[in-house]
Each structure stands twice: as C-alpha cells, then as structure tokens.
Amino acid sequence: MTEIVRYLDVPEPFPTGELRLPGNGGTVRVKIKRIEQRGDDAWVLVEAPRWNRWRTQIQVGEQAYEGISPGVEDVWAPSFAVSADSDVYQRLRSLYLAAA
C-alpha cells in the first residue's frame, strides 16, 4: 500500500515561527520552509539557528586557529512543536489548501 504525501513548499519570504525544543530547552525563532503530511503525521521543515565550528591551519606545523560562528540548519520538526502567529497560520493554511 502506498502512502499519500501532501506537501507545500512555502514561497519566499519565509514566514517566521517558533520551534519548541525537547525537554525544557525553550524555544528558538525559525523560518518555515515546507509543510509535509504523511497519513496522520504532519512535519515542518524549518531553518533554525546553530553554531558552526571552524578550524584553520595555514601550513603544516603552524599554529591552528579554532572558533565558532553563527549559521543556520534545515531541521524537520513535528508540527506540534512549531507555532506561528495567527496571520501566518491563516496564510499558510490557505496556501496548503489551495495546493491540494
């Protein structure tokens, strides 16, 4: 049996929302990029902030430099973990229903 997959690629500019982190991790501000539904499960692809580690060494035997810098990462999250303002929700809902 094949499972029906419904999805919506959100057009740019991506709307913002909040992603609740597991446990007591709090929330982070994210951009909503895609909504996908497989059966009863709905997932949201979000662009979330993260820290990138970097290391550079000019020549072998020279001192290496390390650091961290801000970046972003695409993360799939269950729909119950992502929230948005009511106007964003209504816009995404109308786009999703129109795409069906």
C-alpha positions in Angstrom: 0.0 0.0 0.0 1.4 3.4 -0.9 1.1 6.3 1.4 -0.3 9.6 0.1 2.1 12.5 0.8 0.8 16.1 0.7 3.2 19.0 0.9 3.5 22.7 0.5 6.8 24.5 -0.4 6.4 27.8 1.3 7.2 30.7 -1.0 9.8 33.3 -0.1 10.0 35.4 2.0 9.7 32.6 4.5 7.3 33.3 7.5 8.8 33.1 11.0 7.6 31.0 13.8 8.9 29.4 17.0 10.2 25.9 17.5 9.8 24.3 20.9 13.0 22.4 21.8 12.7 19.0 23.6 12.6 18.9 27.4 13.0 22.3 28.9 15.1 23.6 26.1 12.9 26.6 25.5 12.1 28.0 22.0 14.0 29.3 19.1 12.9 31.6 16.3 12.8 29.8 12.9 11.7 30.3 9.3 9.1 27.9 7.9 10.2 26.4 4.6 8.0 23.4 3.9 5.0 21.6 5.3 4.5 17.9 4.6 1.8 15.5 5.7 2.1 11.7 5.6 -1.1 10.0 6.7 -1.9 11.4 10.1 1.6 12.9 10.8 2.5 16.4 9.8 6.1 17.6 9.6 7.5 21.1 9.1 10.9 21.9 7.6 12.3 24.9 9.4 15.5 26.9 9.1 16.9 27.1 12.6 19.9 28.9 14.0 23.0 26.9 15.0 26.7 27.3 15.8 29.3 26.2 13.3 32.8 25.1 14.5 35.7 26.0 12.3 39.4 25.3 12.4 42.1 26.6 10.1 45.8 26.0 9.8 47.9 27.9 7.2 50.8 25.5 7.0 51.6 22.1 8.5 53.4 22.6 11.8 52.0 26.1 12.2 49.5 27.0 15.0 45.9 26.2 14.2 43.1 28.6 14.9 39.7 27.5 16.1 36.4 29.2 16.7 32.7 29.2 16.3 30.4 31.3 14.1 26.6 31.6 13.7 24.9 29.7 11.0 21.6 28.1 10.0 20.5 24.5 9.5 17.4 22.9 8.0 15.6 20.7 10.5 12.5 18.6 10.2 10.2 19.1 13.2 6.8 17.6 14.2 4.0 20.1 13.5 3.0 20.2 17.2 6.5 21.7 18.0 6.2 24.6 15.6 3.9 27.6 16.4 3.3 30.9 14.5 1.2 34.0 14.8 -2.5 33.6 13.7 -2.0 35.7 10.5 1.0 33.5 9.4 -1.1 30.4 10.3 -4.0 31.5 8.2 -1.8 32.4 5.2 0.0 29.0 5.3 -3.3 27.2 5.8 -4.9 28.9 2.7 -1.8 28.1 0.6 -1.8 24.5 1.8 -5.5 24.0 0.9 -5.0 25.7 -2.4 -2.1 23.3 -3.3 -4.2 20.2 -2.5 
